[in-house]
Amino acid sequence: MSRLYLSFRQSDVEIAREIAHRWRIKNGPYSVVTQPLKNKPDELSLAQHIETMMLHVGQIWLVVGPQWAGIDEFGRYRLSTADVPIHDEVMQALGSGRPVTIILVNGAEQLPSPDRVPEDMHGIYDVETFVLREPQDMDALLARPNILDWIKYILNMGQLVPSNRR
């Protein structure tokens, strides 16, 4: 079973959900790791928690929409604000040694210009990039589940849910 770490902003959640859904059908119900703020132990920094989560994945996908980067109303890089984990996710991904893919969505045709991205994140410009323009592009990125995938998924779900039958 191949596991995926999926990083995204709330503004791109619909596409991230579809990616996660297709991945789970193909690879199992617990094969996608998202939301690093959820279940973070208090004793770990966010960076440590993300690093731990990424230890157990085979691939890391960064979903990048038009609002992903830039400067906020206070003159700060949007990627460096404390209320979003994306900076830590990108930094951990770039240093993880795992395959990293950037998925451009919601009209983003290319990565933001380097002046809109903190300098320590410029490694993203060396990462494989895939543009999702049309619904068919999703099929090229991650094939639609077929009937056999669905059957396997349902059978796997049955093994994960405890039964009261005796």
Wavefront OBJ file of the C-alpha trace (Angstrom):
o trace
v 0.000 0.000 0.000
v 1.386 3.385 -1.011
v 0.782 6.334 1.322
v 0.455 9.966 0.266
v 1.047 13.162 2.242
v -1.257 15.820 0.777
v -0.648 19.501 1.586
v -3.223 22.143 0.615
v -4.749 25.481 1.602
v -8.391 25.679 2.652
v -9.168 27.546 -0.594
v -8.175 24.401 -2.536
v -9.961 21.889 -0.298
v -12.440 20.645 -2.939
v -9.712 19.462 -5.296
v -7.691 18.083 -2.381
v -10.743 16.051 -1.295
v -11.112 14.555 -4.772
v -7.415 13.652 -4.901
v -7.595 12.090 -1.422
v -10.780 10.204 -2.313
v -9.312 8.669 -5.454
v -6.044 7.822 -3.688
v -7.907 6.113 -0.829
v -10.001 4.011 -3.199
v -6.838 2.850 -5.006
v -4.569 2.425 -1.969
v -6.747 1.904 1.094
v -8.759 3.966 3.555
v -5.776 5.119 5.626
v -3.404 5.804 2.739
v -3.665 9.631 2.721
v -2.116 11.852 5.391
v -3.473 15.412 5.700
v -4.215 18.075 8.298
v -1.028 18.223 10.369
v -2.675 20.431 12.989
v -5.123 17.655 13.835
v -3.930 15.364 16.645
v -0.593 17.184 17.072
v 0.918 16.275 20.445
v 1.611 19.339 22.603
v 5.190 18.257 23.265
v 6.127 18.331 19.557
v 6.702 21.395 17.436
v 4.662 21.575 14.252
v 7.796 20.880 12.186
v 8.579 17.765 14.266
v 5.002 16.530 13.963
v 4.990 17.005 10.180
v 8.368 15.277 9.904
v 6.972 12.306 11.845
v 3.878 12.168 9.624
v 6.038 12.243 6.487
v 8.199 9.334 7.686
v 5.398 6.935 6.810
v 4.554 8.089 3.281
v 5.912 7.196 -0.136
v 4.987 10.441 -1.912
v 4.282 14.058 -1.035
v 1.939 16.203 -3.128
v 1.667 19.959 -2.612
v -1.604 21.398 -3.963
v -0.942 24.974 -5.096
v -3.753 27.349 -6.032
v -3.722 31.079 -6.808
v -3.929 32.006 -3.092
v -1.078 29.706 -2.049
v 1.666 32.337 -1.989
v 2.028 36.084 -1.997
v 2.061 38.864 0.555
v -0.756 39.280 3.094
v -2.361 42.557 4.229
v 0.355 42.956 6.895
v 3.251 42.684 4.422
v 4.205 39.129 5.459
v 4.707 36.182 3.150
v 1.432 34.265 3.188
v 3.493 31.062 3.373
v 5.201 32.114 6.598
v 2.193 32.928 8.766
v 1.830 30.822 11.887
v -1.819 29.923 11.307
v -1.081 27.695 8.303
v 1.290 24.722 8.328
v 2.281 25.009 4.668
v 5.732 26.506 5.259
v 6.670 23.631 7.576
v 5.122 21.094 5.189
v 7.098 22.400 2.216
v 10.360 22.582 4.148
v 9.933 19.030 5.474
v 8.907 17.771 2.020
v 11.950 19.299 0.329
v 14.273 17.741 2.900
v 12.524 14.374 3.146
v 14.207 12.579 0.255
v 10.775 11.408 -0.905
v 9.250 12.156 -4.309
v 7.535 15.562 -4.185
v 5.029 16.727 -6.795
v 3.377 20.133 -7.011
v -0.203 20.090 -8.314
v -1.279 23.483 -9.699
v -5.057 23.986 -9.351
v -7.925 26.485 -9.599
v -6.388 28.507 -12.406
v -2.786 28.495 -11.199
v -0.771 27.849 -14.373
v 2.700 28.146 -12.870
v 4.381 28.489 -9.524
v 4.342 31.948 -7.958
v 7.286 34.161 -8.843
v 10.282 33.832 -6.495
v 9.642 37.282 -4.988
v 6.300 35.956 -3.629
v 7.892 32.923 -1.954
v 10.254 32.984 1.059
v 13.841 32.357 -0.027
v 14.190 29.212 2.096
v 11.384 27.643 0.024
v 12.910 28.255 -3.406
v 13.601 24.523 -3.700
v 10.022 24.206 -4.967
v 11.239 25.460 -8.336
v 13.189 22.201 -8.779
v 10.184 19.937 -8.090
v 8.027 18.131 -10.660
v 4.881 20.151 -11.399
v 1.510 19.021 -12.774
v -1.247 21.453 -13.867
v -4.913 20.521 -13.349
v -6.914 22.631 -15.806
v -9.810 20.389 -16.782
v -11.564 17.480 -15.056
v -9.784 15.114 -17.484
v -6.446 16.292 -16.105
v -7.385 14.680 -12.790
v -7.759 11.374 -14.661
v -4.234 11.753 -16.046
v -2.875 12.512 -12.571
v -4.803 9.805 -10.739
v -6.992 7.378 -12.668
v -10.642 7.061 -11.761
v -11.300 4.065 -9.530
v -12.605 1.064 -11.439
v -15.001 -1.576 -10.126
v -12.159 -3.783 -8.879
v -10.700 -0.843 -6.911
v -14.104 -0.248 -5.293
v -14.503 -3.912 -4.356
v -11.044 -3.997 -2.757
v -11.797 -0.766 -0.902
v -15.097 -2.088 0.461
v -13.470 -5.351 1.515
v -10.672 -3.433 3.260
v -13.233 -1.287 5.072
v -14.930 -4.457 6.302
v -11.656 -5.634 7.826
v -11.126 -2.319 9.600
v -14.567 -2.042 11.190
v -15.081 -4.267 14.233
v -18.043 -6.560 13.995
v -20.414 -7.590 16.777
v -21.419 -10.732 14.890
v -20.533 -14.009 16.548
l 1 2 3 4 5 6 7 8 9 10 11 12 13 14 15 16 17 18 19 20 21 22 23 24 25 26 27 28 29 30 31 32 33 34 35 36 37 38 39 40 41 42 43 44 45 46 47 48 49 50 51 52 53 54 55 56 57 58 59 60 61 62 63 64 65 66 67 68 69 70 71 72 73 74 75 76 77 78 79 80 81 82 83 84 85 86 87 88 89 90 91 92 93 94 95 96 97 98 99 100 101 102 103 104 105 106 107 108 109 110 111 112 113 114 115 116 117 118 119 120 121 122 123 124 125 126 127 128 129 130 131 132 133 134 135 136 137 138 139 140 141 142 143 144 145 146 147 148 149 150 151 152 153 154 155 156 157 158 159 160 161 162 163 164 165 166
